[in-house]
Amino acid sequence: MTLLGYVSDERYLALPEVTVEISARGSRWTARSTATGAIHADLPPGDYRVTLAKDGYGAKHVDVSVGAGEPHQFRLLSDQIWGYVWPKWVRGGDEGEFRIHSPEPYRLSLWRYGAEAEETALIGWFDEHAPRATVQVTPDGDYTQTGARFNEKGYADPAHRQYVTAPDRSGLYCFQVEGESGARFSFPWVVAPRLPTAPIAVVASTNTWNAYNNFGGRSNYINASGLPAAPVLVPRLEMPRYLESSFSEHALPDDAYPPLSFERPEPLNQLSADAQPEDPIRGRQPCHLAAAEWRLLSWLERNGYEYDLYSDAHLHDGTLPLDSYRALVLSTHPEYWSREMYAAVYSWVHDRGGKLANFGGNVADCEVVFSSPDALRFRTQAVESGPFESRMHRTFRPTSELFGVVFTSAGAMTGAPYEVVDPGHWAFRGTGLDKGDLFGVRSLHERCPGGASGHETDKTGPYSPQGTHVVARGRNPGNGGGEIACYSTASGGEVFSVGSIAWSAAVLVDDGVSAVTANVLDRFTGRS
């Protein structure tokens, strides 16, 4: 019997009991996949049409050659709603194509996540005349590298292509999909302005969103160096992340890591239509992705700070005109930066007096390369010891040379308040906080509860610029607290870093965090 291939779902989990029909030159064979997803058939070498079907999954026709190489990797999509917009970041007035997989008719609406979540447009209801015509077909193999390719097949009529024009108002938007059954899925859209309209530019950490996106079976944290030869059946007993350590995913040289495409749904990065900004942030991943970033955007709008939102890619390619803004704001988890991003911000701060407010943690820890406009390569080999303070330092320049702080593993996955070190600093003006007082006690962060210093924390290091001043420090165990640090440049530039992923999860509910954030932005924008 010939091993024709394996069949797996969008998570690269093995699919047993898939009905398989194989045809060629008037002959037909049938088979069923085994518990490991393997498909065996007694076939002579040649070209075949393979049809796969299983209840709860979309069916598929695939043309394959037997005897020409490795077993084929068949991929099926489960019968749940998935979707994304392409491109995932645009400027106001640009078009985006919504690409949705749904086994049922669905309602699509566009929402803006600012001070509150509000519906801005009903896009409409979508189905087709034929049954299951809104079901998509993915490529086979490792499409995490090349994209899910929704709308590529079966959408030949231009009138049926699914486009929407981006709103003029910049911000974080999200498409909400609701099926007739009540099933839901959502996906974010970063809309930048056509031209700068505000004194503050905020960068959404879209590179980090992609790093954690596991749709297709790979992220920068699982199967980072490529899909294994056979689908996974029991992850805890088969995957290196669990059999060795999470760091084993990042133990290989940089060139061992294939690209990760942006052109995929993001199941870990959703925003619900009924969410309120003050709600606890539930789930392992939302606490550091778009849901957490929204909390800072909500705070900005509630407190009268006008901003324009951009993606990491906009900073990378120069769409974000830094010199048009008084302040640049980073949020939550800006871990993955290209050297072009780093160099642009460094020059702006050090040579042209730019003001950088880093309200995030684990900042610029790893360099990424835009291998195409659609994909990133991660220079992800870990730095556990040796002369480098971060992966960014190993491949380009020290993280702390720009931000004043750099991530260390101490304090990771804990949460704690901050303790005031220098109450006379301008960041504490009007707060009433004295030396040794605690703030950042309240937080919406449910993965690592305990305070605004948490999840992952950054501290000053040997490459922090001369004069870098620590004004507060987290009380996390093992001296793992994030350090709130700032410095000035000869050109008049300033950098203020809070050293914590959890800061944005506290800004709406903790008076101390809110007051410090306001003092930073008032100083950097000239508002006070």
Salt bridges, closest charged atoms under 4 A:
ASP9 OD2 - ARG11 NE 3.79
GLU17 OE1 - ARG32 NE 2.86
GLU21 OE2 - ARG28 NH1 2.62
ASP63 OD1 - ARG49 NE 2.69
ASP79 OD1 - ARG132 NH2 2.87
ASP94 OD1 - ARG194 NH1 2.49
GLU97 OE1 - ARG99 NH2 3.07
GLU97 OE2 - ARG161 NH2 3.22
GLU116 OE2 - ARG302 NH2 2.93
GLU119 OE2 - ARG107 NH2 3.37
ASP140 OD1 - LYS60 NZ 2.40
ASP140 OD2 - HIS72 NE2 2.71
ASP142 OD2 - ARG218 NH1 3.71
GLU152 OE1 - ARG149 NH1 3.60
GLU178 OE2 - ARG184 NH2 3.60
ASP254 OD2 - ARG394 NH1 2.88
GLU263 OE2 - ARG99 NH1 3.24
GLU266 OE2 - LYS88 NZ 2.95
GLU278 OE2 - ARG302 NH1 2.49
GLU301 OE2 - ARG112 NH1 2.86
GLU301 OE1 - ARG169 NH2 3.54
ASP323 OD1 - ARG352 NE 2.82
GLU335 OE1 - HIS333 NE2 2.93
GLU335 OE2 - ARG391 NH2 2.86
GLU340 OE1 - HIS316 ND1 3.62
ASP365 OD2 - ARG391 NH2 2.66
GLU367 OE2 - ARG339 NE 2.79
GLU367 OE2 - ARG379 NH1 3.24
GLU401 OE1 - ARG397 NE 3.32
GLU419 OE1 - ARG475 NH1 3.43
ASP422 OD2 - HIS469 NE2 2.69
GLU456 OE1 - HIS333 NE2 3.50
GLU483 OE2 - ARG473 NE 2.90
GLU494 OE2 - LYS355 NZ 3.12
GLU494 OE1 - ARG523 NE 2.91
ASP522 OD1 - ARG527 NE 3.71
